[in-house]
C-alpha cells in the first residue's frame, strides 16, 4: 500500500452514515503509507472539511489530502460559482451529478437493495439535474464548469451520468483542453458498455472501478465477483484503469483493508504487481498531478 492513491473516499460529516471523518481518515491512510486521498461527499464541497484540520492534523502527515465537489442539488447543481470556489480553495476533483442525475434516480426507483446509503435526516427528494438544455445541447453552465476545471488543471469525473451524457460532456471537455477525465464505476448506475469504455479511454479518460464492490468481505448487497473486475481491467488495460475504494459507508470495511483484500484477489487472479501498482498509484497520482 505504500505510495497508493485513493481518489474516491466518502468521509463524514454527511447525511449518510459514514465510518471516518476527515481527520480519522487521514490518520488511517497515513498509517498504511498511502501517498494521497481525495475525500468525496454527495452533499457538499469537502475542501472546507480538509482546510479545517490542515494546521491541527494534516501538517504533521506525509499524506496529501484533497477535496472536491459533486454537482448535486445541495450545492446548486451545475453551479459554476460553487465549482470556482472549490477549485480556488484547493479542490482537485469535480464530479458531475451523482445522486441528482437522472440515471441514479431511475436506477434506485427500480432497484431497492443496491447497498447505496440512506440519509439519516429527512431531506427533499432528489430532482434530476440534466447536462442537456431544452435544445438538446449542453447547457452553457456545463461549458463554464469545463473551463474552470481546465484552468485549474483539475479532474473532471463522470459522476452518475448516463453514457450519452458522459460522452457529450467529455467530448466537449477534451475539445476545450481538459486533460484529466475520470469515468466512475462504469458498471454501477452508469451502465457503460465495454465498447463505450474503450472509446472514452481512447479519448484520454481513465476508467475508475469502485473496489469496495469487489471485496469479498463487504456486505453481500453490493458485492460483485472479482472475475468481473478482472474482465474490466482487460477492456482498457491497466494503462487506463484506476482503482478507488468508494467506501466510507458505515457497513463497509475500512478503505485500506479494502485495498489490501482486493489487491490480493487481483494478484491471485493473475494481475502482475507492476500493473496493480500502476492502477492504485501511478495512474491516480498522475490525475492529481503528483508526478
C-alpha positions as CSV (number, residue, x, y, z in Angstrom):
1,X,0.0,0.0,0.0
2,X,3.0,2.3,0.3
3,X,2.5,5.1,-2.3
4,X,-1.1,4.2,-3.1
5,X,-3.6,6.9,-4.0
6,X,-7.4,6.7,-3.3
7,X,-9.4,9.1,-5.5
8,X,-12.7,8.1,-4.0
9,X,-13.3,8.0,-0.2
10,X,-16.6,9.0,1.4
11,X,-15.9,10.8,4.7
12,X,-18.0,12.2,7.4
13,X,-19.7,14.7,8.0
14,X,-22.6,13.5,5.8
15,X,-26.3,12.9,6.0
16,X,-25.3,9.3,5.1
17,X,-23.8,7.2,7.9
18,X,-20.0,7.3,7.5
19,X,-17.2,5.4,9.2
20,X,-14.4,8.0,9.5
21,X,-14.3,11.8,9.4
22,X,-11.6,13.7,7.6
23,X,-9.1,13.6,10.4
24,X,-9.7,9.9,11.2
25,X,-9.4,9.0,7.5
26,X,-6.2,11.0,7.1
27,X,-4.6,9.1,10.0
28,X,-5.9,5.8,8.7
29,X,-4.3,6.3,5.2
30,X,-1.1,7.7,6.6
31,X,-0.6,4.7,8.8
32,X,-0.7,2.4,5.7
33,X,1.8,4.6,3.8
34,X,-0.7,6.0,1.2
35,X,0.5,9.0,-0.8
36,X,-2.8,10.8,-1.2
37,X,-6.5,10.5,-0.8
38,X,-9.5,12.5,-2.2
39,X,-12.4,13.0,0.1
40,X,-15.8,12.9,-1.5
41,X,-19.3,14.0,-0.4
42,X,-22.5,13.8,-2.4
43,X,-23.8,16.8,-0.5
44,X,-21.0,19.4,0.0
45,X,-17.6,20.8,-1.0
46,X,-15.1,18.7,1.0
47,X,-12.3,21.2,0.7
48,X,-13.6,23.0,3.7
49,X,-13.5,19.9,5.8
50,X,-9.9,19.5,4.9
51,X,-8.9,23.1,5.5
52,X,-10.5,23.0,8.9
53,X,-7.9,20.3,10.0
54,X,-4.9,21.5,8.0
55,X,-2.9,23.0,10.9
56,X,-4.1,20.6,13.6
57,X,-3.9,17.2,11.9
58,X,-2.5,17.3,8.3
59,X,0.6,19.5,8.9
60,X,2.3,16.5,10.6
61,X,1.5,13.9,7.9
62,X,3.3,12.9,4.8
63,X,-0.1,12.0,3.2
64,X,-1.7,14.6,0.9
65,X,-5.5,15.0,1.4
66,X,-7.6,16.7,-1.3
67,X,-11.2,17.6,-1.7
68,X,-13.7,18.2,-4.4
69,X,-17.3,18.9,-5.2
70,X,-20.2,16.7,-6.6
71,X,-22.7,18.8,-8.6
72,X,-25.9,17.7,-6.9
73,X,-28.8,19.7,-5.7
74,X,-27.4,20.6,-2.3
75,X,-24.6,22.7,-4.0
76,X,-26.9,24.2,-6.6
77,X,-26.4,21.5,-9.2
78,X,-24.5,22.7,-12.3
79,X,-23.2,25.7,-10.4
80,X,-20.1,27.4,-11.8
81,X,-19.8,29.6,-8.7
82,X,-19.6,26.6,-6.4
83,X,-17.0,24.9,-8.7
84,X,-14.9,28.1,-8.8
85,X,-14.9,28.4,-5.0
86,X,-13.9,24.7,-4.6
87,X,-11.1,24.8,-7.1
88,X,-9.7,28.1,-5.9
89,X,-9.6,26.8,-2.3
90,X,-7.6,23.8,-3.4
91,X,-10.1,21.3,-4.8
92,X,-8.9,18.7,-7.2
93,X,-11.9,16.8,-8.4
94,X,-15.3,18.0,-9.8
95,X,-17.8,15.2,-10.1
96,X,-20.8,15.7,-12.4
97,X,-24.1,15.0,-10.8
98,X,-24.2,11.8,-8.8
99,X,-27.4,11.1,-6.8
100,X,-29.1,14.1,-8.6
101,X,-28.5,12.5,-12.1
102,X,-31.5,11.0,-13.9
103,X,-29.6,7.7,-14.2
104,X,-29.2,7.5,-10.4
105,X,-32.7,8.4,-9.6
106,X,-34.2,6.0,-12.1
107,X,-31.8,3.2,-11.0
108,X,-32.8,3.5,-7.4
109,X,-36.5,3.7,-8.3
110,X,-36.3,0.2,-9.8
111,X,-33.6,-1.3,-7.5
112,X,-34.1,-1.1,-3.8
113,X,-31.3,-3.2,-2.5
114,X,-28.2,-1.7,-4.1
115,X,-26.1,-1.0,-1.0
116,X,-26.3,2.8,-1.6
117,X,-26.7,4.5,1.8
118,X,-29.9,6.3,3.1
119,X,-29.9,9.7,4.7
120,X,-30.3,9.8,8.5
121,X,-32.2,13.1,8.2
122,X,-35.3,14.0,6.2
123,X,-34.3,15.8,3.0
124,X,-36.2,16.9,0.0
125,X,-36.5,14.3,-2.8
126,X,-33.8,14.5,-5.4
127,X,-34.7,16.4,-8.5
128,X,-33.0,15.5,-11.8
129,X,-30.1,17.6,-13.0
130,X,-29.6,17.3,-16.7
131,X,-26.5,18.4,-18.5
132,X,-28.6,19.0,-21.7
133,X,-30.8,22.0,-22.2
134,X,-34.2,22.1,-23.9
135,X,-32.5,22.4,-27.3
136,X,-30.6,19.1,-26.8
137,X,-27.3,20.9,-26.4
138,X,-25.0,21.0,-23.4
139,X,-26.2,23.8,-21.0
140,X,-24.0,26.9,-21.0
141,X,-23.1,26.3,-17.4
142,X,-21.6,23.0,-18.3
143,X,-19.2,24.8,-20.6
144,X,-18.4,27.2,-17.8
145,X,-17.6,24.4,-15.5
146,X,-15.4,22.7,-18.1
147,X,-13.4,25.9,-18.5
148,X,-12.9,26.2,-14.7
149,X,-11.7,22.6,-14.5
150,X,-9.3,23.1,-17.4
151,X,-7.9,26.3,-16.0
152,X,-7.3,24.7,-12.6
153,X,-5.8,21.5,-14.1
154,X,-8.3,19.6,-12.1
155,X,-10.1,16.3,-12.7
156,X,-13.5,16.2,-14.3
157,X,-15.3,13.0,-13.2
158,X,-18.4,11.5,-14.7
159,X,-20.4,11.1,-11.5
160,X,-23.5,9.1,-12.2
161,X,-24.4,10.4,-15.6
162,X,-25.7,8.1,-18.3
163,X,-23.4,7.0,-21.2
164,X,-24.8,9.6,-23.6
165,X,-24.3,12.4,-21.1
166,X,-20.8,11.3,-20.2
167,X,-19.8,11.1,-23.9
168,X,-21.1,14.6,-24.7
169,X,-19.5,16.3,-21.7
170,X,-16.2,14.5,-22.1
171,X,-16.1,15.2,-25.8
172,X,-16.7,18.9,-25.1
173,X,-14.2,18.9,-22.2
174,X,-11.5,17.3,-24.3
175,X,-12.1,19.8,-27.1
176,X,-11.8,22.6,-24.6
177,X,-8.4,21.3,-23.3
178,X,-9.3,19.4,-20.2
179,X,-6.7,16.7,-19.8
180,X,-7.8,14.9,-16.7
181,X,-11.0,12.9,-17.2
182,X,-12.3,10.1,-15.0
183,X,-15.2,7.7,-15.5
184,X,-16.6,6.4,-12.2
185,X,-17.7,2.8,-11.7
186,X,-19.0,2.1,-15.3
187,X,-21.0,-0.9,-14.2
188,X,-22.8,0.7,-11.3
189,X,-25.7,3.1,-12.2
190,X,-23.9,4.4,-15.4
191,X,-24.4,1.3,-17.5
192,X,-21.4,2.0,-19.7
193,X,-20.5,-0.9,-22.1
194,X,-17.1,-2.2,-22.8
195,X,-17.1,-0.6,-26.2
196,X,-18.1,2.8,-24.7
197,X,-15.4,2.4,-22.1
198,X,-12.8,1.8,-24.8
199,X,-14.0,4.9,-26.7
200,X,-13.7,7.1,-23.6
201,X,-10.3,5.7,-22.8
202,X,-9.2,6.5,-26.4
203,X,-10.4,10.0,-25.7
204,X,-7.9,10.1,-22.8
205,X,-10.2,9.2,-19.9
206,X,-9.3,6.8,-17.1
207,X,-11.9,4.2,-16.0
208,X,-12.2,4.0,-12.3
209,X,-13.5,0.9,-10.6
210,X,-15.0,1.0,-7.1
211,X,-13.2,-1.8,-5.4
212,X,-15.5,-1.8,-2.4
213,X,-17.9,-3.7,-4.7
214,X,-15.3,-6.4,-5.2
215,X,-14.2,-7.0,-1.6
216,X,-15.5,-10.4,-0.6
217,X,-15.6,-9.1,3.0
218,X,-18.2,-6.4,2.0
219,X,-21.9,-6.8,2.6
220,X,-23.5,-9.1,0.0
221,X,-25.9,-6.4,-1.3
222,X,-23.1,-4.5,-3.0
223,X,-20.7,-7.3,-3.8
224,X,-19.5,-8.4,-7.3
225,X,-17.3,-11.3,-8.3
226,X,-13.6,-10.4,-8.7
227,X,-13.8,-12.0,-12.2
228,X,-15.9,-9.0,-13.2
229,X,-13.2,-6.6,-12.2
230,X,-10.5,-8.7,-13.9
231,X,-12.6,-8.6,-17.1
232,X,-13.0,-4.8,-16.9
233,X,-9.2,-4.3,-16.5
234,X,-8.7,-6.3,-19.7
235,X,-11.2,-3.9,-21.5
236,X,-9.0,-0.8,-21.5
237,X,-5.8,-2.3,-19.9
238,X,-4.1,-1.3,-16.7
239,X,-2.8,1.8,-18.5
240,X,-6.2,3.4,-18.5
241,X,-7.6,1.9,-15.3
242,X,-7.7,3.3,-11.8
243,X,-8.9,1.7,-8.6
244,X,-10.7,3.7,-5.9
245,X,-12.2,2.4,-2.7
246,X,-15.6,4.2,-2.9
247,X,-16.1,3.1,0.7
248,X,-16.7,5.0,3.9
249,X,-20.2,3.7,4.4
250,X,-20.6,2.5,8.0
251,X,-21.4,-1.0,6.9
252,X,-18.3,-1.5,4.7
253,X,-14.8,-2.4,5.7
254,X,-12.2,0.3,6.2
255,X,-10.6,1.6,2.9
256,X,-7.1,0.3,3.5
257,X,-8.4,-3.1,4.3
258,X,-10.5,-2.9,1.1
259,X,-7.4,-2.1,-0.9
260,X,-5.4,-4.9,0.7
261,X,-8.0,-7.5,0.1
262,X,-8.9,-6.6,-3.4
263,X,-5.2,-6.3,-4.3
264,X,-4.7,-9.9,-3.0
265,X,-7.7,-11.1,-5.1
266,X,-6.4,-9.4,-8.2
267,X,-2.9,-10.9,-7.9
268,X,-4.4,-14.3,-7.2
269,X,-6.4,-13.7,-10.5
270,X,-3.2,-13.1,-12.5
271,X,-2.7,-9.3,-12.3
272,X,1.0,-8.6,-12.2
273,X,2.3,-6.5,-9.3
274,X,3.6,-3.8,-11.6
275,X,0.1,-3.4,-13.2
276,X,-1.5,-3.3,-9.8
277,X,0.9,-0.6,-8.8
278,X,0.0,1.4,-11.9
279,X,-3.7,1.2,-11.2
280,X,-3.5,2.1,-7.5
281,X,-0.6,4.6,-7.5
282,X,0.8,5.8,-10.9
283,X,-2.5,6.5,-12.7
284,X,-4.4,8.1,-9.8
285,X,-1.3,10.0,-8.8
286,X,-0.9,11.3,-12.3
287,X,-4.5,12.5,-12.4
288,X,-3.8,14.6,-9.2
289,X,-0.6,15.9,-10.8
290,X,1.6,14.3,-8.2
291,X,4.3,13.1,-10.6
